């Protein structure tokens, strides 16, 4: 019997290493694949896009906020992985009465590394998870050393339009902006504040980032934003690099380096 505390301080009990896992979080689904748990995962959400093959091989249990509870129950999972921000409290309460539900709560890189090692521990993948977390930490440390002498760039990171929402303090995106060498001009605001587009310009960002998720910003949106921020650089960014907190973090430092160079070269 494993008695485990999750990142929300909740206690769950596992009789053994899980053999039937349902993941309700895309970045944690990708982590399970990277840890070699191909045969163990039985259910994922429709937003779990990686690995691509799992979209046809695993049971689609619906969305992250409103999954099909009957589908999940039919899978008889011995572990469900969720996240405080990405899943609704009502969903988790409904499931935890019947199944062990382990919840992550991630605002910083340290939280993400802790999640990776804990998931490895409870699934029998300690060595793989510890090695991954160490490699991620090394990559971020090397990136920080290489960029430590460069003054941070004032950045505004949009996650949604109409209403215009940005990433504020106490979010994983805020932490990743700092890791990437940016100063979040919305960092004095909590979570995901909403303001009219024109009002955001008062923060005077040097660069405005339009994320690919959750709102799929594209080239067609750039002109309006550039008009609202005539003195700022406007660029599209890969939202997964700033908001996915599993094995994708292995790729983030290299992406941040390339993004920094692209922004520096913009007119």
Protein Blocks (a to p, Z undefined) as FASTA:
>chain_A
ZZdddfkopacddfbdcfbdcdfbfklmmmmmmnopmmmpmbdcfklmbcfklmmmpcce
bjfklccfklmmmnopabdcddfklpcfklmmmmmmmbccdddddfbfklmmmmmmmmmm
mnopmmmmmmmmmmmmmmmmmmmmmmmmpccddddddfbehiaddddehifklmmmmmno
pacfklmpghjacddfklmmmnopabdcddfbfbdcdfklmmmmmmmmmmbccddddfkl
mmpccfklmmmmmmmmmmmmmmmmpZZ
